[in-house]
Each structure stands twice: as C-alpha cells, then as structure tokens.
Amino acid sequence: MQYIAFDSHKRYNLASVEDHVSGGIFDRRIEHERGALAEFLGSCEPGSPVAVETIGNWYWIIDEIETAGMKPQLVHARKAKMMMASSKKTDKLDAHGMNRLQRVGTLPTVWIPDGALRDRRELFRTRMTLTRQRVSTKNRIHATLAKYGIRIEDTSDVFNKKGRSAIEEALCLLPTHTLFAMQILLSELDELETKIVAFEERIVATFSETEEIKLLRTIPGIGAILSEVIASEIGDISRFASPARLASYAGTTPSVHASGGRYRYGRAPADTNHYLKWSYAEAANTIMRVRRRLKYHHVADLYDRIRSRKGHSIAIGAVSRHLAEATWSILTKGEPYREPARKKEAVSSTNG
C-alpha cells in the first residue's frame, strides 16, 4: 500500500506519494484538468488512501480519486495543521505532513457525502444565498424610506400585499434619483422572490418525505424546507456520538476560554457547518415571532427567559442549541419531538 496526499490549490495539486515499505517519497505537481488526477493515480497502487484538505474545490477531486479506485480521505485542515505543528509551510511540507499522519493513523478526517447528496445540497445552499440577498434588499428599502421619513403604518410586514401597495403610493414622495433606485430595488426583490419560489418548488419535487423528514418536522420552528436542509447537511446521524457533538458541528455552542476559575464565552468557532447554523437560527427566529401561540412550550419559555437576562441574540443561540440537541435525540431514537419535563413538574413528582 502507498500513502498519497494532495495539497490542493486553485489551479494545481501538489501530489506526494509515500511507499509504506521502502519509505520512498515521490512528489509531483499536477495542473487542474479533468482526468489528470485520475490518470496520475492510475500509476499508483490500487486501493491506497488519498488525503485531500477541505478546500472549496474538493468535490471534483474526490470524484477523480474514486474513479481511480482509491480511498479518499477528506482532511480537517485546521486540526491537521495543529497536529503537524510545523513552523514552516510549503506545499511539500503540507503533503508530507498529511502522509505522516496517515502512516501513524492520526489523520483528522471528516465525513464525505456521496455525489448525489452533494448535488442535491446545491438546491438548499443556493436558496440560502438568495434569501440572504432578499434580506439585504429589504433592509436597503427600509433604510431608503427612513431617510425621507416615510413610515408604512397599519401592517405588520412592509413587504406583504398591503405594505407593498403603501410603498408604491409613497414613491412619489422621493426625489428623482432615489425614486429610480427604489424602483430598481423593488424590481430586484420581485425577481429574487420568483427565484426562491422556483428553488422551493424544485426542492419539493426532488425530495421525498422520508421517516427522517417527518421526525424533523415535529420539532418546533422546523417546516418543510428546513427539515430537508437539516437532513441533507447532517447525513448519517450515527457519526455524532452525542447531542453536544451535533450542536457543536452546527455552530450553536459558543467557544469557551477557562483559566484560573474564570470562564469567558465567545462566538462559535468558524469551522462549523454554516448551513446547519443558519437553519437552526431560522427556526429559532420563527419560534421568537410566534411565541405567543407557543405559550407554555419549552422553546418559547427558553427564549423569553434568556432574552430577559442576556438579550435577543443569546436567546436565539440558546434556542438554536436546544433544537440541534433535540434533532440528535429524535433521529437517534426514531421518536417525535417531545416537550422536556418542566422543573416544577419534576419536583412535584419527586415529592409525590
């Protein structure tokens, strides 16, 4: 068997091949052309593991490795760098370091979804990009109206049918160039809405309602689209050993610095699944908006209790974490979401 590592860049790969018997090392630069990596690997020992860092263009590299009959190993780049602990950095040193970690069995790897799932994920991920653009456009419209003291009354949402009519009527109050800008923004908003609807229709047509999806939809705040996103991003729930592991992967747990008995909490680490983090935040914000209808439900109480002490953002984070941990429980047990036992109820049952 050979150990193979690719230090990948935008236009080329630096391949390093290490023979486990002789210890010989062979390095080669391979320009990015479809088929080039598979051709190179064709001269290597079949079935050998190939380490690839988690860079932006790893999809097609994994496909080439699998086509060549090798075993792809997707490397957690940050952890690998820490484990290599080198003060110098070159393409060769990075590739040699990954092979060294492979040889001693400590290479930090991440799960590789199959090609079909990677393809389906683009529907959700592109839709998320469009929804962010929609929010940005709406914020710009809000700001423009506020600059000229225009308030849209008698509606909870400025962009519903009633609010949109009010905006159209107020356009005459704007100066010439600002009016032109607003008309373009409103047109862009309409186009984004059309595109988002098209993505949602394709998602519904593409995905079937599996038992996993049905279980996810029992969680408060999680509907048809978010359940599909969460299921696709999680993949195999068994790869998470505990609810805390899934919550951390989803970016719903803060970083912590503890020293001398003092604790300081910060933002979630950057190397988390941003799509899961967004999904749980969306669900938490939905709960926040309809919490009056969820009176006496744990998620609504959790939001109100923490918001009163620490503010909206931290409350949303706490609800997001609860939803992530609940996801692990229902998917692992195969049971619908159930309300957590209330402390008062637990005390009374104990006394009884």
TORKOL-4160 file (C-alpha; in steps of 0.2 Angstrom, whole numbers, padded with zeros to 4 digits, m for minus):
352
<pt num="1" X="0000" Y="0000" Z="0000"/>
<pt num="2" X="0005" Y="0018" Z="m0003"/>
<pt num="3" X="0001" Y="0034" Z="0006"/>
<pt num="4" X="m0005" Y="0048" Z="m0005"/>
<pt num="5" X="m0008" Y="0066" Z="m0001"/>
<pt num="6" X="m0014" Y="0081" Z="m0012"/>
<pt num="7" X="m0010" Y="0098" Z="m0006"/>
<pt num="8" X="m0023" Y="0107" Z="m0017"/>
<pt num="9" X="m0024" Y="0124" Z="m0024"/>
<pt num="10" X="m0035" Y="0134" Z="m0036"/>
<pt num="11" X="m0025" Y="0129" Z="m0052"/>
<pt num="12" X="m0015" Y="0114" Z="m0047"/>
<pt num="13" X="m0012" Y="0100" Z="m0034"/>
<pt num="14" X="0005" Y="0095" Z="m0026"/>
<pt num="15" X="0004" Y="0076" Z="m0025"/>
<pt num="16" X="0015" Y="0067" Z="m0013"/>
<pt num="17" X="0017" Y="0048" Z="m0014"/>
<pt num="18" X="0025" Y="0038" Z="0000"/>
<pt num="19" X="0029" Y="0019" Z="m0001"/>
<pt num="20" X="0025" Y="0011" Z="0016"/>
<pt num="21" X="0038" Y="m0002" Z="0014"/>
<pt num="22" X="0053" Y="0007" Z="0006"/>
<pt num="23" X="0049" Y="0024" Z="0014"/>
<pt num="24" X="0052" Y="0032" Z="m0003"/>
<pt num="25" X="0044" Y="0048" Z="m0007"/>
<pt num="26" X="0039" Y="0055" Z="m0024"/>
<pt num="27" X="0032" Y="0072" Z="m0027"/>
<pt num="28" X="0023" Y="0079" Z="m0042"/>
<pt num="29" X="0014" Y="0095" Z="m0047"/>
<pt num="30" X="m0002" Y="0091" Z="m0057"/>
<pt num="31" X="m0011" Y="0105" Z="m0066"/>
<pt num="32" X="m0030" Y="0106" Z="m0064"/>
<pt num="33" X="m0038" Y="0097" Z="m0079"/>
<pt num="34" X="m0052" Y="0085" Z="m0078"/>
<pt num="35" X="m0045" Y="0067" Z="m0079"/>
<pt num="36" X="m0027" Y="0072" Z="m0074"/>
<pt num="37" X="m0028" Y="0067" Z="m0056"/>
<pt num="38" X="m0036" Y="0050" Z="m0061"/>
<pt num="39" X="m0023" Y="0047" Z="m0074"/>
<pt num="40" X="m0009" Y="0051" Z="m0061"/>
<pt num="41" X="m0017" Y="0039" Z="m0048"/>
<pt num="42" X="m0018" Y="0025" Z="m0061"/>
<pt num="43" X="0000" Y="0023" Z="m0059"/>
<pt num="44" X="m0001" Y="0021" Z="m0040"/>
<pt num="45" X="m0005" Y="0006" Z="m0030"/>
<pt num="46" X="m0024" Y="0002" Z="m0031"/>
<pt num="47" X="m0034" Y="0005" Z="m0015"/>
<pt num="48" X="m0022" Y="0017" Z="m0007"/>
<pt num="49" X="m0029" Y="0031" Z="0004"/>
<pt num="50" X="m0028" Y="0048" Z="m0003"/>
<pt num="51" X="m0028" Y="0063" Z="0009"/>
<pt num="52" X="m0036" Y="0079" Z="0002"/>
<pt num="53" X="m0039" Y="0095" Z="0013"/>
<pt num="54" X="m0056" Y="0103" Z="0014"/>
<pt num="55" X="m0054" Y="0117" Z="0001"/>
<pt num="56" X="m0068" Y="0124" Z="m0009"/>
<pt num="57" X="m0065" Y="0114" Z="m0025"/>
<pt num="58" X="m0064" Y="0096" Z="m0017"/>
<pt num="59" X="m0079" Y="0089" Z="m0025"/>
<pt num="60" X="m0072" Y="0085" Z="m0042"/>
<pt num="61" X="m0055" Y="0080" Z="m0034"/>
<pt num="62" X="m0065" Y="0067" Z="m0023"/>
<pt num="63" X="m0073" Y="0061" Z="m0039"/>
<pt num="64" X="m0057" Y="0058" Z="m0048"/>
<pt num="65" X="m0050" Y="0049" Z="m0033"/>
<pt num="66" X="m0065" Y="0037" Z="m0033"/>
<pt num="67" X="m0064" Y="0035" Z="m0052"/>
<pt num="68" X="m0046" Y="0029" Z="m0050"/>
<pt num="69" X="m0051" Y="0016" Z="m0037"/>
<pt num="70" X="m0043" Y="0024" Z="m0022"/>
<pt num="71" X="m0050" Y="0028" Z="m0005"/>
<pt num="72" X="m0052" Y="0047" Z="m0002"/>
<pt num="73" X="m0049" Y="0054" Z="0015"/>
<pt num="74" X="m0056" Y="0072" Z="0017"/>
<pt num="75" X="m0044" Y="0081" Z="0030"/>
<pt num="76" X="m0050" Y="0093" Z="0043"/>
<pt num="77" X="m0037" Y="0106" Z="0038"/>
<pt num="78" X="m0036" Y="0116" Z="0054"/>
<pt num="79" X="m0034" Y="0101" Z="0065"/>
<pt num="80" X="m0021" Y="0093" Z="0053"/>
<pt num="81" X="m0011" Y="0110" Z="0054"/>
<pt num="82" X="m0011" Y="0109" Z="0073"/>
<pt num="83" X="m0006" Y="0091" Z="0073"/>
<pt num="84" X="0009" Y="0094" Z="0061"/>
<pt num="85" X="0015" Y="0108" Z="0072"/>
<pt num="86" X="0027" Y="0114" Z="0059"/>
<pt num="87" X="0034" Y="0132" Z="0060"/>
<pt num="88" X="0037" Y="0131" Z="0041"/>
<pt num="89" X="0024" Y="0130" Z="0027"/>
<pt num="90" X="0027" Y="0124" Z="0010"/>
<pt num="91" X="0016" Y="0113" Z="m0002"/>
<pt num="92" X="0028" Y="0099" Z="0000"/>
<pt num="93" X="0029" Y="0100" Z="0019"/>
<pt num="94" X="0010" Y="0100" Z="0020"/>
<pt num="95" X="0008" Y="0085" Z="0009"/>
<pt num="96" X="0022" Y="0076" Z="0018"/>
<pt num="97" X="0014" Y="0080" Z="0034"/>
<pt num="98" X="m0003" Y="0073" Z="0029"/>
<pt num="99" X="0005" Y="0057" Z="0024"/>
<pt num="100" X="0014" Y="0056" Z="0040"/>
<pt num="101" X="m0002" Y="0057" Z="0049"/>
<pt num="102" X="m0010" Y="0044" Z="0038"/>
<pt num="103" X="0005" Y="0032" Z="0042"/>
<pt num="104" X="0003" Y="0034" Z="0061"/>
<pt num="105" X="m0016" Y="0033" Z="0060"/>
<pt num="106" X="m0020" Y="0050" Z="0067"/>
<pt num="107" X="m0026" Y="0059" Z="0051"/>
<pt num="108" X="m0041" Y="0070" Z="0056"/>
<pt num="109" X="m0054" Y="0067" Z="0043"/>
<pt num="110" X="m0072" Y="0072" Z="0040"/>
<pt num="111" X="m0087" Y="0064" Z="0033"/>
<pt num="112" X="m0088" Y="0063" Z="0014"/>
<pt num="113" X="m0106" Y="0064" Z="0007"/>
<pt num="114" X="m0110" Y="0054" Z="m0009"/>
<pt num="115" X="m0110" Y="0063" Z="m0026"/>
<pt num="116" X="m0129" Y="0063" Z="m0027"/>
<pt num="117" X="m0131" Y="0071" Z="m0010"/>
<pt num="118" X="m0118" Y="0084" Z="m0014"/>
<pt num="119" X="m0128" Y="0088" Z="m0030"/>
<pt num="120" X="m0144" Y="0090" Z="m0020"/>
<pt num="121" X="m0137" Y="0101" Z="m0007"/>
<pt num="122" X="m0134" Y="0114" Z="m0020"/>
<pt num="123" X="m0153" Y="0117" Z="m0021"/>
<pt num="124" X="m0153" Y="0122" Z="m0002"/>
<pt num="125" X="m0137" Y="0131" Z="m0002"/>
<pt num="126" X="m0141" Y="0142" Z="m0017"/>
<pt num="127" X="m0158" Y="0146" Z="m0010"/>
<pt num="128" X="m0150" Y="0151" Z="0006"/>
<pt num="129" X="m0139" Y="0163" Z="m0004"/>
<pt num="130" X="m0154" Y="0171" Z="m0012"/>
<pt num="131" X="m0163" Y="0173" Z="0004"/>
<pt num="132" X="m0149" Y="0182" Z="0011"/>
<pt num="133" X="m0149" Y="0194" Z="m0004"/>
<pt num="134" X="m0168" Y="0196" Z="m0002"/>
<pt num="135" X="m0165" Y="0201" Z="0017"/>
<pt num="136" X="m0151" Y="0213" Z="0011"/>
<pt num="137" X="m0163" Y="0221" Z="m0002"/>
<pt num="138" X="m0177" Y="0223" Z="0010"/>
<pt num="139" X="m0165" Y="0232" Z="0023"/>
<pt num="140" X="m0160" Y="0244" Z="0009"/>
<pt num="141" X="m0178" Y="0248" Z="0005"/>
<pt num="142" X="m0181" Y="0251" Z="0024"/>
<pt num="143" X="m0166" Y="0262" Z="0025"/>
<pt num="144" X="m0171" Y="0272" Z="0010"/>
<pt num="145" X="m0189" Y="0275" Z="0016"/>
<pt num="146" X="m0182" Y="0280" Z="0034"/>
<pt num="147" X="m0170" Y="0293" Z="0026"/>
<pt num="148" X="m0185" Y="0303" Z="0020"/>
<pt num="149" X="m0196" Y="0300" Z="0035"/>
<pt num="150" X="m0208" Y="0288" Z="0026"/>
<pt num="151" X="m0217" Y="0276" Z="0038"/>
<pt num="152" X="m0228" Y="0262" Z="0032"/>
<pt num="153" X="m0242" Y="0260" Z="0045"/>
<pt num="154" X="m0256" Y="0248" Z="0048"/>
<pt num="155" X="m0247" Y="0232" Z="0043"/>
<pt num="156" X="m0235" Y="0220" Z="0052"/>
<pt num="157" X="m0225" Y="0217" Z="0037"/>
<pt num="158" X="m0220" Y="0231" Z="0025"/>
<pt num="159" X="m0217" Y="0218" Z="0011"/>
<pt num="160" X="m0234" Y="0210" Z="0012"/>
<pt num="161" X="m0248" Y="0214" Z="m0001"/>
<pt num="162" X="m0254" Y="0229" Z="0009"/>
<pt num="163" X="m0237" Y="0235" Z="0013"/>
<pt num="164" X="m0231" Y="0234" Z="m0004"/>
<pt num="165" X="m0246" Y="0244" Z="m0010"/>
<pt num="166" X="m0242" Y="0258" Z="0003"/>
<pt num="167" X="m0224" Y="0258" Z="m0003"/>
<pt num="168" X="m0229" Y="0261" Z="m0021"/>
<pt num="169" X="m0240" Y="0275" Z="m0016"/>
<pt num="170" X="m0226" Y="0283" Z="m0006"/>
<pt num="171" X="m0214" Y="0283" Z="m0021"/>
<pt num="172" X="m0220" Y="0300" Z="m0027"/>
<pt num="173" X="m0213" Y="0307" Z="m0011"/>
<pt num="174" X="m0195" Y="0303" Z="m0016"/>
<pt num="175" X="m0183" Y="0314" Z="m0026"/>
<pt num="176" X="m0179" Y="0309" Z="m0044"/>
<pt num="177" X="m0163" Y="0298" Z="m0042"/>
<pt num="178" X="m0169" Y="0290" Z="m0026"/>
<pt num="179" X="m0185" Y="0285" Z="m0034"/>
<pt num="180" X="m0176" Y="0277" Z="m0048"/>
<pt num="181" X="m0165" Y="0267" Z="m0036"/>
<pt num="182" X="m0181" Y="0262" Z="m0026"/>
<pt num="183" X="m0189" Y="0256" Z="m0042"/>
<pt num="184" X="m0174" Y="0245" Z="m0046"/>
<pt num="185" X="m0173" Y="0238" Z="m0028"/>
<pt num="186" X="m0192" Y="0233" Z="m0029"/>
<pt num="187" X="m0189" Y="0225" Z="m0046"/>
<pt num="188" X="m0174" Y="0215" Z="m0039"/>
<pt num="189" X="m0185" Y="0210" Z="m0024"/>
<pt num="190" X="m0198" Y="0203" Z="m0036"/>
<pt num="191" X="m0185" Y="0194" Z="m0046"/>
<pt num="192" X="m0177" Y="0186" Z="m0030"/>
<pt num="193" X="m0195" Y="0181" Z="m0024"/>
<pt num="194" X="m0198" Y="0172" Z="m0040"/>
<pt num="195" X="m0181" Y="0163" Z="m0040"/>
<pt num="196" X="m0183" Y="0157" Z="m0022"/>
<pt num="197" X="m0201" Y="0150" Z="m0026"/>
<pt num="198" X="m0193" Y="0141" Z="m0041"/>
<pt num="199" X="m0180" Y="0133" Z="m0029"/>
<pt num="200" X="m0193" Y="0128" Z="m0016"/>
<pt num="201" X="m0204" Y="0120" Z="m0030"/>
<pt num="202" X="m0189" Y="0110" Z="m0036"/>
<pt num="203" X="m0184" Y="0105" Z="m0018"/>
<pt num="204" X="m0202" Y="0099" Z="m0015"/>
<pt num="205" X="m0201" Y="0089" Z="m0032"/>
<pt num="206" X="m0184" Y="0082" Z="m0029"/>
<pt num="207" X="m0185" Y="0076" Z="m0011"/>
<pt num="208" X="m0197" Y="0063" Z="m0004"/>
<pt num="209" X="m0204" Y="0064" Z="0013"/>
<pt num="210" X="m0194" Y="0051" Z="0022"/>
<pt num="211" X="m0197" Y="0045" Z="0040"/>
<pt num="212" X="m0182" Y="0056" Z="0045"/>
<pt num="213" X="m0190" Y="0071" Z="0037"/>
<pt num="214" X="m0207" Y="0068" Z="0046"/>
<pt num="215" X="m0197" Y="0067" Z="0063"/>
<pt num="216" X="m0188" Y="0083" Z="0060"/>
<pt num="217" X="m0205" Y="0092" Z="0056"/>
<pt num="218" X="m0211" Y="0088" Z="0073"/>
<pt num="219" X="m0198" Y="0100" Z="0080"/>
<pt num="220" X="m0205" Y="0117" Z="0084"/>
<pt num="221" X="m0200" Y="0130" Z="0070"/>
<pt num="222" X="m0194" Y="0117" Z="0058"/>
<pt num="223" X="m0205" Y="0116" Z="0042"/>
<pt num="224" X="m0204" Y="0108" Z="0025"/>
<pt num="225" X="m0189" Y="0117" Z="0019"/>
<pt num="226" X="m0178" Y="0117" Z="0035"/>
<pt num="227" X="m0181" Y="0099" Z="0038"/>
<pt num="228" X="m0174" Y="0095" Z="0021"/>
<pt num="229" X="m0159" Y="0106" Z="0024"/>
<pt num="230" X="m0155" Y="0099" Z="0041"/>
<pt num="231" X="m0157" Y="0081" Z="0035"/>
<pt num="232" X="m0146" Y="0084" Z="0020"/>
<pt num="233" X="m0132" Y="0093" Z="0030"/>
<pt num="234" X="m0132" Y="0080" Z="0044"/>
<pt num="235" X="m0132" Y="0065" Z="0033"/>
<pt num="236" X="m0129" Y="0050" Z="0044"/>
<pt num="237" X="m0133" Y="0054" Z="0062"/>
<pt num="238" X="m0123" Y="0040" Z="0069"/>
<pt num="239" X="m0107" Y="0050" Z="0065"/>
<pt num="240" X="m0111" Y="0061" Z="0080"/>
<pt num="241" X="m0108" Y="0052" Z="0097"/>
<pt num="242" X="m0119" Y="0064" Z="0107"/>
<pt num="243" X="m0131" Y="0079" Z="0106"/>
<pt num="244" X="m0117" Y="0091" Z="0111"/>
<pt num="245" X="m0107" Y="0085" Z="0096"/>
<pt num="246" X="m0121" Y="0089" Z="0084"/>
<pt num="247" X="m0124" Y="0105" Z="0092"/>
<pt num="248" X="m0105" Y="0110" Z="0091"/>
<pt num="249" X="m0105" Y="0104" Z="0072"/>
<pt num="250" X="m0120" Y="0115" Z="0069"/>
<pt num="251" X="m0111" Y="0130" Z="0077"/>
<pt num="252" X="m0124" Y="0133" Z="0091"/>
<pt num="253" X="m0112" Y="0131" Z="0105"/>
<pt num="254" X="m0100" Y="0146" Z="0110"/>
<pt num="255" X="m0081" Y="0145" Z="0111"/>
<pt num="256" X="m0075" Y="0144" Z="0129"/>
<pt num="257" X="m0059" Y="0151" Z="0137"/>
<pt num="258" X="m0056" Y="0145" Z="0155"/>
<pt num="259" X="m0042" Y="0149" Z="0166"/>
<pt num="260" X="m0039" Y="0151" Z="0185"/>
<pt num="261" X="m0058" Y="0148" Z="0188"/>
<pt num="262" X="m0063" Y="0161" Z="0176"/>
<pt num="263" X="m0074" Y="0157" Z="0161"/>
<pt num="264" X="m0076" Y="0168" Z="0145"/>
<pt num="265" X="m0088" Y="0163" Z="0132"/>
<pt num="266" X="m0086" Y="0169" Z="0114"/>
<pt num="267" X="m0093" Y="0166" Z="0096"/>
<pt num="268" X="m0095" Y="0149" Z="0089"/>
<pt num="269" X="m0079" Y="0143" Z="0080"/>
<pt num="270" X="m0078" Y="0147" Z="0062"/>
<pt num="271" X="m0075" Y="0129" Z="0056"/>
<pt num="272" X="m0093" Y="0123" Z="0059"/>
<pt num="273" X="m0107" Y="0119" Z="0046"/>
<pt num="274" X="m0114" Y="0136" Z="0042"/>
<pt num="275" X="m0129" Y="0129" Z="0033"/>
<pt num="276" X="m0135" Y="0120" Z="0049"/>
<pt num="277" X="m0131" Y="0135" Z="0059"/>
<pt num="278" X="m0142" Y="0146" Z="0048"/>
<pt num="279" X="m0156" Y="0133" Z="0048"/>
<pt num="280" X="m0157" Y="0132" Z="0067"/>
<pt num="281" X="m0156" Y="0151" Z="0068"/>
<pt num="282" X="m0170" Y="0152" Z="0056"/>
<pt num="283" X="m0181" Y="0140" Z="0066"/>
<pt num="284" X="m0177" Y="0149" Z="0082"/>
<pt num="285" X="m0182" Y="0166" Z="0074"/>
<pt num="286" X="m0198" Y="0158" Z="0069"/>
<pt num="287" X="m0201" Y="0152" Z="0086"/>
<pt num="288" X="m0197" Y="0170" Z="0093"/>
<pt num="289" X="m0210" Y="0178" Z="0081"/>
<pt num="290" X="m0224" Y="0166" Z="0085"/>
<pt num="291" X="m0220" Y="0163" Z="0103"/>
<pt num="292" X="m0237" Y="0170" Z="0109"/>
<pt num="293" X="m0245" Y="0155" Z="0100"/>
<pt num="294" X="m0232" Y="0143" Z="0109"/>
<pt num="295" X="m0236" Y="0149" Z="0126"/>
<pt num="296" X="m0231" Y="0136" Z="0139"/>
<pt num="297" X="m0220" Y="0127" Z="0126"/>
<pt num="298" X="m0202" Y="0125" Z="0132"/>
<pt num="299" X="m0194" Y="0134" Z="0117"/>
<pt num="300" X="m0205" Y="0149" Z="0119"/>
<pt num="301" X="m0201" Y="0149" Z="0138"/>
<pt num="302" X="m0182" Y="0147" Z="0135"/>
<pt num="303" X="m0182" Y="0162" Z="0123"/>
<pt num="304" X="m0191" Y="0173" Z="0135"/>
<pt num="305" X="m0181" Y="0168" Z="0150"/>
<pt num="306" X="m0164" Y="0171" Z="0142"/>
<pt num="307" X="m0169" Y="0186" Z="0132"/>
<pt num="308" X="m0174" Y="0195" Z="0148"/>
<pt num="309" X="m0157" Y="0192" Z="0156"/>
<pt num="310" X="m0145" Y="0192" Z="0141"/>
<pt num="311" X="m0154" Y="0199" Z="0126"/>
<pt num="312" X="m0161" Y="0193" Z="0109"/>
<pt num="313" X="m0145" Y="0186" Z="0101"/>
<pt num="314" X="m0140" Y="0175" Z="0115"/>
<pt num="315" X="m0158" Y="0169" Z="0117"/>
<pt num="316" X="m0159" Y="0164" Z="0099"/>
<pt num="317" X="m0142" Y="0155" Z="0101"/>
<pt num="318" X="m0149" Y="0145" Z="0116"/>
<pt num="319" X="m0165" Y="0140" Z="0107"/>
<pt num="320" X="m0154" Y="0135" Z="0092"/>
<pt num="321" X="m0144" Y="0124" Z="0103"/>
<pt num="322" X="m0159" Y="0116" Z="0110"/>
<pt num="323" X="m0166" Y="0112" Z="0093"/>
<pt num="324" X="m0149" Y="0105" Z="0087"/>
<pt num="325" X="m0148" Y="0093" Z="0103"/>
<pt num="326" X="m0167" Y="0089" Z="0100"/>
<pt num="327" X="m0163" Y="0084" Z="0082"/>
<pt num="328" X="m0150" Y="0071" Z="0088"/>
<pt num="329" X="m0162" Y="0064" Z="0101"/>
<pt num="330" X="m0176" Y="0061" Z="0089"/>
<pt num="331" X="m0166" Y="0055" Z="0075"/>
<pt num="332" X="m0156" Y="0043" Z="0086"/>
<pt num="333" X="m0171" Y="0036" Z="0095"/>
<pt num="334" X="m0183" Y="0037" Z="0080"/>
<pt num="335" X="m0196" Y="0046" Z="0090"/>
<pt num="336" X="m0205" Y="0063" Z="0088"/>
<pt num="337" X="m0201" Y="0078" Z="0097"/>
<pt num="338" X="m0207" Y="0079" Z="0115"/>
<pt num="339" X="m0208" Y="0093" Z="0127"/>
<pt num="340" X="m0194" Y="0092" Z="0140"/>
<pt num="341" X="m0201" Y="0090" Z="0158"/>
<pt num="342" X="m0203" Y="0106" Z="0167"/>
<pt num="343" X="m0193" Y="0108" Z="0183"/>
<pt num="344" X="m0208" Y="0111" Z="0194"/>
<pt num="345" X="m0217" Y="0096" Z="0187"/>
<pt num="346" X="m0201" Y="0086" Z="0191"/>
<pt num="347" X="m0200" Y="0092" Z="0209"/>
<pt num="348" X="m0218" Y="0088" Z="0212"/>
<pt num="349" X="m0217" Y="0071" Z="0205"/>
<pt num="350" X="m0202" Y="0068" Z="0216"/>
<pt num="351" X="m0211" Y="0074" Z="0232"/>
<pt num="352" X="m0226" Y="0063" Z="0227"/>
